[in-house]
Amino acid sequence: LYKICTVPRTGSHLLCSLINKSLHLNIQKQHEPSEYSISIVRDPVETISSMVAMNKFYGKSYKNDIEYHIEAYITYMKLLKHSMVIIKYEDICNKQDKIIDFFSNYFQKIVS
């Protein structure tokens, strides 16, 4: 089972959709790394901006902002330490063909 491990607002929905559409694989999203986990890193300022915009649009709030960002930082450190693959958010947006080629090869190696 392939898993994408991220903090919220870093592109997991976009990457899962891209992989599912192109490679016909279902990817599970979670916030704790595991074997074969894939992580996405995004500029923290963009992540915070995205969270603020989403909260305003949907009228939701997760937690105290400071508490949330401390937890997100700790999660990022865990993900960077334990993930098998780390992808930049910008690459998911701007280099989708390369991302799909990479994952096509990566998943074939795992299965073999």
Secondary structure, DSSP 8 states (H G I E B T S, - for coil): --EEE--TTSSHHHHHHHHHHHH----EEESS--TTEEEEE--HHHHHHHHHHHHHHHT---S-HHHHHHHHHHHHHHHHHH-SEEEEHHHHHH-HHHHHHHHHHHHHHHH-
